[in-house]
């Protein structure tokens, strides 16, 4: 029985990046032997175990064979006679097909170290085309590392998109990969790769349509990168600034987006332009914006809306400060006391709005 550290941990070490998780491949063992040694089985589709002390994942070396379309259409074989090289050959990219044995020796049968040094994302072998999720992973890795996709890999991905393999992707998995890519430093590179490969029109046709006007697409991608460090809902909402509300709703339903991303994206689609014009808005328009976005009960969400709306805008500071001052002034009124002195729900709303309007007007006049 031999144990090797594999995949992302080795890649990140070679790149000088911090390693969060380490995965291991075990060669020459059976599931029964792993259990006897104290490893806890967790794999549902193939033998994966947790180390009894470190709780890191240890998987038995395996091969895989395509049996149907899509992400789940695989048959796996894990046995003591499966070699490390066979296990590495089923992996997606050369930079992820590197192993290190217990003595520290690097095993790199697909020249992944050279591709890491050159900044290239290259597929290991023709089996890459059997798993459409790999298109998304390549795009995400481009956003993370800023690497170029090897020409032969890009051509292979184009063929996968043309063949309809990308249509078999499970919506939840599409969103999982897109969400991870949105958190990277340059998510625009993810969309560039998806667009170039032809996969974007299959997984996010609403976003793909932005490229009907290259200037619009360029502006959207620049704003997306400018939102580095923002929350996932805010980064996704940056994209929604350029989409119609109906397109945002369609995309959210198809990819089964979480509620916070869906809600903020819709707000951005409907109100980002108004937020961008905040420097010119009169008090009544500011009040209407706050009411429409429920800024009173959801101030954190409104702050995210501003982040998404102002991303990439060079002169956003004045407009953002104007909205912040107006909302703080309006929020300071005592809505409870106003409600007590009002006779009906409609009168409460009218009186609270009037008080907020006065506070907003005073705040804006004071600043100007």
N, C-alpha and C positions, 0 to 999 in steps of 0.2 A: 504494500500500500504506500503510495506517494502522494504528497500534498503540494499543490502549487497555488500561489497567489496570482490572480489573473485579472485581466480587463482594466476597468477604469482606475483602480488604485495604482497599477503599474504606470498607466498612461499619465496620470496626474503627477506621480513622483518624477517621471522623466521631464515633465513640463515645469517642475518646481512649484507645483500648486499644492495646497493643503489637501490631505486625503481624509474624506469623511467616513467612507465605508470601505471595507476590504471584503472581497469575495474570493472563495477558494474552490479549486477543482480537485477532487480526489480520484486518483487512478488506481485500479487494482483492488477495489473493495466492493462489497455487496451491502445492500440496505441493512441486512441482519447484523453484519459486522459493525456498521456505524452505530446502530442502536446499542449493541453490547458495550461499545466504548463510551456510551453516555450521551451521544448526540441525539437531539430531539427532532424527529421527522416533521417537516412542515409542508413539503411539496405536495401539491395536488395532482399535477400533470406529470411530474418526473421527480426522482429522488433528490430532495434538498433537505438539509439538516442544519440545526443551530448548534454551535459549539456549546458544551455544557457550562463553560465559564465565561467566555468572551461574548457569546450569543451572536457571533459572526456567522455568515452563511457558508456552508460547505455543500457543494453539489457534486454528485457522482458524474464522472466524465460521460458524455453522451453524444450520440449522433442523432440527426433528425431527417425526416423524409416528408416531402410535401404530399399531402393526400387530398386537399381540397383548397378552394380559393379562400383568401382572407387570413387574418392573424391567427386564428385557431386551427387552421387546416394543416396540422402537422402530426406526424407520428414519431415518437421519441424512442430511442433504444439506449438504455444505460446498463452496462455490464462490465465486469472486471477486465475484459479484453479490449475495451475501448481505450485508445491511446490519447495522450495529451494533444498530439498533433491533430488527431481526428476531431477532438473537442474544439480546438482553436479554429479549425477550418470551417466550422459552421457559424462563426461569429460574423458580425456585419462588416466592420472596418478593420483595416490592418492595425490601426493604432489601438484597437480594443482586443487584438488577438495576440497579445504579448503576455508571457507568464514568467514567474520567478520561482525557482525551487527553494527548498528549505535551507540550502547552502548559499543562497544569494545569486545563483547563476541565472542569467536572463535567457529565456527561450523565445526566439523571435522568427518563426518560420516564414512569415509573410512580409518581412522587412518593414514592420510598423515603426520601428525607431527612426528609420530614414524618412518615412512620411511625416512623422511628428516634427523632425528637424526641418523639413521642407515646408511644413504647414499645409499638408495635403490630406484631404479626406478621400480614401480610396477603398473600394470594396474588396473583400477577401477573395471571393470567387463567384461563379455564376449563380450559386444558391441564394445570393443576395436578393435576386429578383423574385424569390418565392414568398417574401414577407413584405407587404406594402408598408408596414409600420416603419421599415428602415428608411423610406423616403423622408418621413417626418423626423426621424432621428438624425439623419445627415443634415437636414435643414437646421435642426436645433443645435447640433454641434458647430455648424458654421456660425451661428449667432454667439455661441459660447467662446469659441477659440479664435474666430476670425479667419479660419482656414479656408482655402479654396477647394472646390470639389474637382477631383480628377476628371479629365474629359471623358474617359471611358466609363466612369461611374455615373456622370451626368447623362450620358447616352443611354445607359442601362435604365436609369430612372425614367427617362423620357419614354422608353419602350414600355415600362410598367404602367405609366399613366395612360399611354395610348391603348394598351391592351384591356383597360378597365379594371386592372388589379386594385387600383386605389379606391374604386367604388365599393370594394368589399370591406373597407375599414369600418370598425365599430365606432360610432360617434363619441362614446366616452373616451376611447383611446386617442382619437384625434384631438379632443380637447385637452387631454392630459399632456400630450406632447406640445401642443400650441401654447398651453399655459406655462409650461417649463421654459419654452423658448422666449415667451414674453418677459420672463424674469431675467433674461440674460442682458449683458451690457449693450449689445447691438441686435435687437430683435429684427431690425430691418433686413439683416442678412438672411434670417430664416425665411422671410417672405420672398426675398430675391431668389433663393434656391428653389422654393416651392413654385414660384412663378416660372423660372427658367426650365424646370423639369416638366411643367405642364400639370403638376399635381394640384396646384392651388385652385384651379377651376373646378376640380372634383370635390375638394374638401371644404373650400370656402369661396364659392363662386361670387358671393356678394363683395368680398374683398378683392378678388381677382378683377372684378369690373372696374376697380379704381384705375387700372392700367389702360383703360380706354382713353384716358387723358394722362399721358406720362408726367405732365407737370403736377397734376393732382396727386398721383402716386408718389412722386418724389417728395412733395410737401408732406404727405401723410407719413411716409417712412422717416423723414427727418424729424418730425414731431415725436414719433414713436421712440426714436433713439434719445431724444432730448428729455424724455420722461424717466430716465434711468433713476432707479431708487424709489420710484413710486410704487404703490400697491398694485397687485394684479388687477383688481377692478379698474383702477385709474388708467393703467397701461392699456387695457383692452378698450376702455372708453375713448382713448385717443383715436383708435381706429374708427370708432363709431361717429366721430365728428364729421366724417366724410360720407357716411351712409345714411340713407333714408330710414325713418323709423320702421317702416314695413320690412326693409332688408335686415335691420337689426333684430326684429322679432323673429323673422324666418330663420336666421342664423342661430339665434339662441335656442329656438325650439329644436332644430335639427341636431345641434351638438349637445343639447341638454345641459346648457350652461348653469352654473350655480346662480342663485337668486341675486347675490350682491353684484356679480358681473353683469347680469342681464339688466337689472334696474339702473345701474349707473350708465351703462351703454345707451339705454333709451333716453335718459336725461341728457346725455351728451349729444345724441343725435337731434334732439328737439330744441335744446337750449344753449349749446356751445357758442353759436354765433351771437346770441344775446349777451352771454358772459363776456365774449371778446369785445363787444361794444360798450362795456361797462363804463368806460371813461366818458362816454357821451350820453348815457342814459339819464332821463329826468327822474325825479323821486318816484313818480307813479309807476314808471316802467321797472324801476328797481324793486318796488314793493310787489309788483306782479310777478317778477322773476322769483323772488323769495317764496311767494305763495305757491307758484306752480311747481317748484322743486322741493317743497316742504322743508325749507331751510330752517324753520323754527324748531321742528321736532327732530330733524336729522342734520344737525350742523356738521358732523364729521363727514357725512356723505356729500354735503354741499362743498366742503373743503376739497374733497376728492374730485368733484365736478370742476372746480376751478383749476386744479392741477392738470386734469385732462384737457381742459379747454385752452389753457395758457401755454401748454407744452410746445416749445419751439418758437414761441412768439417773442420777438426781441424787445417789445415795449410793453410787456404785460404787467410790470410792477405797479404802475400808477393805477391801472384799472383794477387790479386785484386788491390793492390797498383801499381803494374807494368802496368796493363791495364789502370788504371786511369791516370798515368803519361804519358803514350804513347798517350792516346786520347787527353789529354790536350795539349800536344806538337803539335800534328797534327792539332788540331782544331785552333791553333794560326796562322797558315799560312793564307795568304790573298788570298783566292780562287778567289775573284772578280778580283783582279789585274792580276792573272794568266790567267783568262779567257779573259781579254782584250787583252793580248798579244798572244793569241792563234788564229789559223785560222779556226778551225772546231770543232764541238762537240767532235769528237773522240780525237782530239789533246788536247782539254780542259781537258777531262777525264784523258788522259795520263799524262799531265803536272801536274795536281792537285795530282794525285796518286804519281807521282815522288816526289813532294814536301812533301807530307804527309809521304811517305816512309822515306825520309831523316830525317824528324823531329822525326819520331818514332825511327829510328835507333840511332839518337843522344841521345834521351831521355833514351833509354834502355842501351846504352853504358855508359852514365853518371851515371846511378844508379848502374851499375855492375862494 
